[in-house]
Amino acid sequence: MNPETLSAVLGLWGYPALLLLLVLTGVGSPIPEDLLLLTAGYLVFSDVFAWPAALTVSLLGVVTSDLMLYSAGRHLAWRSTRWSEGRLLSRERLQRVTGWFDRVGDHLVFIARLVPGTRAMVFLAAGVRAVPVWRFLRYDLVGACLWVPTALIIGHASGSHLGDLESALAWLDRSSPRLIALVMALLLLWLSFGREESKL
């Protein structure tokens, strides 16, 4: 696909696709949220996305995904006998994150939003602990309003190294065998060790 055609397709379908992919990180998608945000920032650099729309869609997708994790935690709290069924919310992990909440308080939701590697577990645990949804949203939104623009700006800045869309496509074409191998390796890891890392 040539750059002009790809740009047109992304301009038409890029925002819905970005929103969908971000929301899917809340149900175990292997595509990391941060990679999606960096890509969106690069597409702003390439004049495929516009700043206001990219920021709005990214915030909506991120917060919706976080709320899905929180809601899953509330569901597990109602069915407490299921806590030990999964590795993500095992009793051991729940006790560890509960200790974090005891030390930090509900501010942990804000901290987790800014620290990749902690989000899924903390947001699920917030639901299990029955943190009021308005309080969860408050801390999550403040964190998202800091993290999402930062990730988009970093993605935008990467454009100076990647070049325009045509240059990026040429690089992808040259690197496709290595990228396919990397994707396959990541998929195998995801299938082997569980979906909890998908939100990282």
Backbone torsions as a table, in degrees:
resi	resn	phi	psi	omega
1	MET	NA	129.2	-178.5
2	ASN	-76.5	160.6	-175.3
3	PRO	-58.4	-36.8	-178.6
4	GLU	-64.8	-44.3	179.4
5	THR	-65.2	-44.5	179.4
6	LEU	-61.9	-41.7	178.9
7	SER	-61.7	-40.6	179.2
8	ALA	-66.2	-42.5	179.3
9	VAL	-64.4	-45.0	179.7
10	LEU	-66.3	-35.4	177.8
11	GLY	-64.1	-30.2	-178.7
12	LEU	-87.3	-45.6	-172.7
13	TRP	-110.2	-5.0	-174.1
14	GLY	-62.2	-44.9	-178.5
15	TYR	-65.1	-48.3	177.0
16	PRO	-60.8	-38.3	179.6
17	ALA	-65.1	-42.2	178.6
18	LEU	-61.4	-45.5	179.9
19	LEU	-60.9	-46.9	-178.6
20	LEU	-62.0	-45.8	-178.0
21	LEU	-65.4	-36.9	177.2
22	LEU	-66.7	-42.6	179.0
23	VAL	-62.9	-38.2	-178.0
24	LEU	-66.3	-20.5	175.7
25	THR	-64.1	-19.3	177.9
26	GLY	-81.1	-8.3	178.8
27	VAL	-122.9	20.7	172.1
28	GLY	102.9	17.1	177.2
29	SER	-62.4	138.7	179.7
30	PRO	-77.9	-6.1	179.7
31	ILE	-85.3	118.1	-176.2
32	PRO	-65.7	142.6	177.4
33	GLU	-55.4	-44.7	-174.6
34	ASP	-65.1	-34.8	176.8
35	LEU	-64.5	-39.4	178.0
36	LEU	-63.7	-41.8	-179.8
37	LEU	-67.8	-40.6	177.9
38	LEU	-63.0	-40.2	178.3
39	THR	-64.7	-41.1	178.0
40	ALA	-61.5	-41.0	177.0
41	GLY	-61.7	-41.0	177.7
42	TYR	-63.9	-38.4	179.6
43	LEU	-67.5	-28.0	171.5
44	VAL	-65.4	-44.6	177.1
45	PHE	-57.0	-38.6	-176.7
46	SER	-82.2	5.1	-180.0
47	ASP	63.9	22.4	174.1
48	VAL	-86.4	-43.6	175.4
49	PHE	-103.6	155.4	172.6
50	ALA	-103.2	145.9	-176.7
51	TRP	-53.3	-53.1	-175.1
52	PRO	-60.1	-43.8	-177.9
53	ALA	-69.0	-42.5	180.0
54	ALA	-62.3	-41.7	-179.7
55	LEU	-66.9	-44.0	-179.3
56	THR	-63.4	-48.1	-179.3
57	VAL	-64.2	-40.5	-179.5
58	SER	-64.5	-45.1	178.5
59	LEU	-62.1	-43.9	-179.5
60	LEU	-62.5	-44.9	-179.0
61	GLY	-65.7	-42.0	-178.4
62	VAL	-65.7	-47.9	-177.6
63	VAL	-68.1	-37.2	176.8
64	THR	-62.8	-43.6	177.8
65	SER	-60.8	-43.5	179.4
66	ASP	-63.5	-40.4	178.9
67	LEU	-65.2	-32.9	177.3
68	MET	-65.1	-41.1	177.3
69	LEU	-65.4	-43.5	177.7
70	TYR	-59.4	-44.7	-179.6
71	SER	-64.5	-36.8	176.5
72	ALA	-62.9	-37.9	176.8
73	GLY	-64.0	-40.8	177.6
74	ARG	-62.7	-39.6	178.8
75	HIS	-62.8	-43.0	179.2
76	LEU	-66.7	-33.0	178.0
77	ALA	-63.7	-36.7	178.3
78	TRP	-70.8	-25.1	-180.0
79	ARG	-118.4	63.5	-170.2
80	SER	-59.8	-21.8	179.8
81	THR	-68.9	-13.5	179.9
82	ARG	-88.9	-4.0	-175.5
83	TRP	-56.1	-36.0	-173.7
84	SER	-87.1	1.3	-174.9
85	GLU	-76.7	-32.3	-175.6
86	GLY	-114.3	154.9	178.4
87	ARG	-70.8	-29.7	-176.3
88	LEU	-65.3	-42.9	-176.8
89	LEU	-120.6	45.7	174.6
90	SER	-65.5	162.0	179.7
91	ARG	-59.8	-37.6	-179.4
92	GLU	-63.2	-46.1	179.3
93	ARG	-67.3	-40.2	179.4
94	LEU	-60.8	-42.1	179.0
95	GLN	-64.3	-38.0	179.9
96	ARG	-64.5	-47.1	-178.8
97	VAL	-70.8	-32.3	174.9
98	THR	-60.6	-38.2	175.5
99	GLY	-62.0	-38.7	176.5
100	TRP	-61.7	-45.3	179.5
101	PHE	-62.1	-39.9	-179.7
102	ASP	-62.7	-36.1	-177.9
103	ARG	-81.3	-40.1	-171.4
104	VAL	-100.9	-30.3	-174.0
105	GLY	87.2	-169.3	-177.6
106	ASP	-68.3	-10.1	173.3
107	HIS	-59.5	-17.1	179.4
108	LEU	-59.3	-30.2	177.6
109	VAL	-61.5	-44.4	177.7
110	PHE	-62.6	-44.8	-179.1
111	ILE	-63.4	-43.9	-178.5
112	ALA	-63.2	-35.4	178.8
113	ARG	-61.6	-26.6	-178.0
114	LEU	-96.5	-5.0	-175.1
115	VAL	-122.2	98.6	175.7
116	PRO	-56.7	139.8	-178.9
117	GLY	105.3	-9.5	-178.7
118	THR	-122.9	-12.6	-167.4
119	ARG	-62.7	-54.6	-172.7
120	ALA	-58.3	-46.6	-177.1
121	MET	-66.0	-43.3	-178.4
122	VAL	-66.7	-42.6	-177.8
123	PHE	-68.0	-39.2	174.7
124	LEU	-62.8	-45.3	-179.4
125	ALA	-64.0	-34.1	176.7
126	ALA	-61.1	-38.9	176.8
127	GLY	-67.9	-42.7	178.9
128	VAL	-61.6	-39.1	-179.6
129	ARG	-77.6	-2.9	179.6
130	ALA	60.4	40.0	169.6
131	VAL	-58.9	129.5	-179.3
132	PRO	-52.8	136.7	-173.5
133	VAL	-61.3	-35.0	179.5
134	TRP	-65.6	-34.5	179.4
135	ARG	-74.0	-40.9	175.9
136	PHE	-57.9	-47.3	-179.1
137	LEU	-63.0	-38.4	-179.2
138	ARG	-61.4	-50.9	-179.1
139	TYR	-68.2	-38.5	-179.1
140	ASP	-66.4	-42.5	-179.4
141	LEU	-65.2	-41.1	178.7
142	VAL	-63.2	-43.9	177.9
143	GLY	-63.9	-42.0	179.8
144	ALA	-64.7	-36.5	180.0
145	CYS	-68.6	-17.4	173.2
146	LEU	-92.5	-45.4	-172.2
147	TRP	-74.0	-45.9	-174.2
148	VAL	-61.5	-50.3	177.6
149	PRO	-61.0	-35.6	178.6
150	THR	-61.9	-46.6	179.2
151	ALA	-63.6	-40.2	178.3
152	LEU	-64.2	-40.6	179.5
153	ILE	-64.7	-41.1	177.7
154	ILE	-63.3	-42.8	177.0
155	GLY	-62.3	-39.7	177.8
156	HIS	-63.5	-42.8	-179.3
157	ALA	-65.5	-28.1	179.3
158	SER	-65.6	-19.3	179.1
159	GLY	-60.6	-29.7	179.0
160	SER	-66.7	-22.2	177.8
161	HIS	-95.5	-37.4	-177.9
162	LEU	-81.1	-27.0	-176.8
163	GLY	85.3	-167.1	-177.6
164	ASP	-75.1	-179.0	-175.7
165	LEU	-61.8	-37.2	179.2
166	GLU	-63.7	-42.8	178.4
167	SER	-65.2	-40.5	179.2
168	ALA	-64.7	-39.7	178.2
169	LEU	-65.8	-38.9	177.7
170	ALA	-63.7	-40.9	178.3
171	TRP	-65.2	-41.4	177.8
172	LEU	-62.4	-38.8	179.5
173	ASP	-63.5	-43.0	179.9
174	ARG	-69.5	-31.7	-173.6
175	SER	-99.3	4.4	-172.5
176	SER	-56.8	-41.3	178.6
177	PRO	-60.6	-42.5	179.5
178	ARG	-68.0	-38.4	179.6
179	LEU	-66.4	-39.5	178.1
180	ILE	-63.3	-42.6	178.2
181	ALA	-62.5	-40.6	178.9
182	LEU	-65.0	-44.3	179.6
183	VAL	-62.0	-42.8	179.0
184	MET	-62.6	-41.5	178.9
185	ALA	-63.6	-43.6	178.3
186	LEU	-64.2	-38.6	179.0
187	LEU	-64.7	-40.7	178.5
188	LEU	-64.5	-41.5	177.4
189	LEU	-61.8	-43.0	-179.6
190	TRP	-62.3	-43.1	-179.9
191	LEU	-69.6	-31.1	-176.6
192	SER	-79.1	-39.1	-171.2
193	PHE	-108.5	3.6	175.4
194	GLY	99.8	164.9	-172.9
195	ARG	-86.5	-2.4	-174.2
196	GLU	-64.1	-22.5	-178.6
197	GLU	-80.3	-8.1	-174.3
198	SER	-66.4	-19.8	-178.3
199	LYS	-91.3	-3.8	-173.0
200	LEU	-74.3	NA	NA
